[in-house]
Amino acid sequence: MAKAIMVQGTMSNAGKSLLAAGLCRIFRQDGHKVAPFKSQNMALNSFITEEGLEMGRAQVMQAEAAGIKPSVLMNPILLKPTNDVGSQVIVNGEVLGTMSAWDYFKYKKNLVPEVIKAYRKLSSENDIIVIEGAGSPAEINLKGEDIVNMGMAKVANAPVLLVGDIDRGGVFAQLVGTLELLEEDERAMVKGLIINKFRGDKTILDPGVEMLEQRCGIPVVGVAPYMNIQVEDEDSLTERFDRTGEVGVIDIAVVRVPRISNFTDFNPLESIPGVSVRYVKHPGELKDPDMIILPGTKNTMEDLLWMRESGMEAAVLKEASRGKIIFGICGGYQMLGETLSDPYGVEAGGAIKGMGLLPMDTVFAKTKTRTRVSGSFLELEGVLAPLSHKELEGYEIHMGESVLKGGAKASTAIHDQVSGSDKADGAYYENVCGTYVHGVFDREEVAEALVCALGEKKGIDVSQMTGVDFAAFKETQYDILAMELRAHLDMKKIYEILDRGIF
């Protein structure tokens, strides 16, 4: 069985996912066969594997850093929030059902065997497993049925590195307070502390580090710097939502609906020099974009009602009437149609009027479409013509099926890599386009063609604004991440912790 090490945090968004990815990269560079693992992930950003199974995006990112294909063994339980008190529960890549938080809390002990089975299978195939915890291990109201933090560490004999976020302030209180709330046997599993997201002169921090080690009796194995590494984020806590940089030569506004999902779709556009991607929550924030994107969402109907009530729908319709390009992906694509019907109560039930920008109707089905796809754009006309025949690849995750009506044309020809079937997907009508394909902009030629279309419409030369091979770009980012962590973590000490385990 593989050796294991676990990265836990004092809170959500302390940087666990990125540090785990960096360790995966370092261990891989050092010649080890390494894989990531997180028993339970709560996130709206998900991914479809080659087998058509669904898993959390963070473990996909970590698998990329480890140089291996993503597998649902790396994330056996995925919770996708549907509202403030409930989530869709996905086990081993398939939907188990939708549960309230309380019902899931009572039920999750039944999933422990699935977690252990997945971990042991993964462990038997690798040299090292880098395990990521969730939230904080000191949630004293949840510790009784823990399957993702200290409970998982015990199963895997995984020593724990506890990470605190200095960027939010109070990092010493975070670390000391977390350790104080752990049981004695849990505290003994913590073998190293990491201070994350540090900016400034480390010599000023050194006295605090020394006092922290004296008080806790646990070594600080690194002070990791604040890193602007462009890899795919885990969930809506992502800092990219708060960026307020200057508007670029080409300005793209993404509507930040309350239940936004799979916003990693837009990372390739953000990597193009001269392109700004802004996430907007209020109509006044739209300003004068060259393009508006309606992203994926876990609850299309409720987020459409939010757009209607907030005035965002009216603002988008106004921009559409002015000829602005409107692009919808998955749930955002469904919103663009004329009607949305939910006869089986998959979302809110009933039927509502869509935005009316595409002549199509959407009906939500009982079963979820989960598949990987490849294909190309069809012959598009008008402002979207530069996208014509550009090849694409990605994946689909949706409950609804959309049927086009008179006037709309399919936007893409798709090959389903799981079933082997071919189909038309998406729709376009004048300056409005939509698709079910997540990752539609990942191919360099697609991203460049889109920027070309926006530039031509604006009457400017964008020939120098080239895209990047996003897969190759991410590889360079993982190498930079590993290099930075090697410079700021005591990897000799971390290897010693890994070799000793906890038992």
HELIX and SHEET records of a PDB file:
HELIX    1   1 LYS A   16  GLN A   29  1                                  14    
HELIX    2   2 ARG A   57  ALA A   66  1                                  10    
HELIX    3   3 VAL A   72  MET A   74  5                                   3    
HELIX    4   4 ALA A  101  TYR A  107  1                                   7    
HELIX    5   5 LYS A  108  LEU A  111  5                                   4    
HELIX    6   6 VAL A  112  SER A  124  1                                  13    
HELIX    7   7 LYS A  143  GLU A  145  5                                   3    
HELIX    8   8 MET A  150  ALA A  156  1                                   7    
HELIX    9   9 ILE A  166  ARG A  168  5                                   3    
HELIX   10  10 VAL A  171  GLU A  180  1                                  10    
HELIX   11  11 GLU A  184  ARG A  187  1                                   4    
HELIX   12  12 LYS A  202  CYS A  216  1                                  15    
HELIX   13  13 GLU A  239  ASP A  242  5                                   4    
HELIX   14  14 PHE A  263  PHE A  266  5                                   4    
HELIX   15  15 ASN A  267  GLU A  270  1                                   4    
HELIX   16  16 PRO A  283  GLU A  285  5                                   3    
HELIX   17  17 THR A  300  SER A  310  1                                  11    
HELIX   18  18 MET A  312  SER A  321  1                                  10    
HELIX   19  19 GLY A  331  MET A  335  1                                   5    
HELIX   20  20 GLY A  382  LEU A  387  5                                   6    
HELIX   21  21 GLU A  444  LYS A  458  1                                  15    
HELIX   22  22 PHE A  470  HIS A  488  1                                  19    
HELIX   23  23 MET A  491  ARG A  500  1                                  10    
SHEET    1   A 6 VAL A  34  PHE A  37  0                                        
SHEET    2   A 6 ILE A 128  GLU A 132  1                                        
SHEET    3   A 6 LYS A   3  GLY A   9  1                                        
SHEET    4   A 6 VAL A 160  ASP A 165  1                                        
SHEET    5   A 6 VAL A 190  PHE A 198  1                                        
SHEET    6   A 6 VAL A 220  PRO A 225  1                                        
SHEET    1   B 4 GLN A  40  MET A  42  0                                        
SHEET    2   B 4 ILE A  77  ASN A  83  1                                        
SHEET    3   B 4 GLY A  86  VAL A  91 -1                                        
SHEET    4   B 4 GLU A  94  SER A 100 -1                                        
SHEET    1   C 2 SER A  46  ILE A  48  0                                        
SHEET    2   C 2 GLU A  54  GLY A  56 -1                                        
SHEET    1   D 6 VAL A 275  VAL A 280  0                                        
SHEET    2   D 6 ILE A 250  VAL A 255  1                                        
SHEET    3   D 6 MET A 291  LEU A 294  1                                        
SHEET    4   D 6 ILE A 325  ILE A 329  1                                        
SHEET    5   D 6 VAL A 432  THR A 435  1                                        
SHEET    6   D 6 ALA A 427  TYR A 429 -1                                        
SHEET    1   E 2 ILE A 260  SER A 261  0                                        
SHEET    2   E 2 GLY A 296  THR A 297 -1                                        
SHEET    1   F 4 GLY A 350  LYS A 353  0                                        
SHEET    2   F 4 THR A 339  ASP A 342 -1                                        
SHEET    3   F 4 MET A 360  PHE A 377  1                                        
SHEET    4   F 4 GLU A 391  LEU A 404 -1                                        
SHEET    1   G 5 GLY A 350  LYS A 353  0                                        
SHEET    2   G 5 THR A 339  ASP A 342 -1                                        
SHEET    3   G 5 MET A 360  PHE A 377  1                                        
SHEET    4   G 5 THR A 412  ASP A 416 -1                                        
SHEET    5   G 5 ASP A 422  ASP A 425 -1                                        
END                                                                             
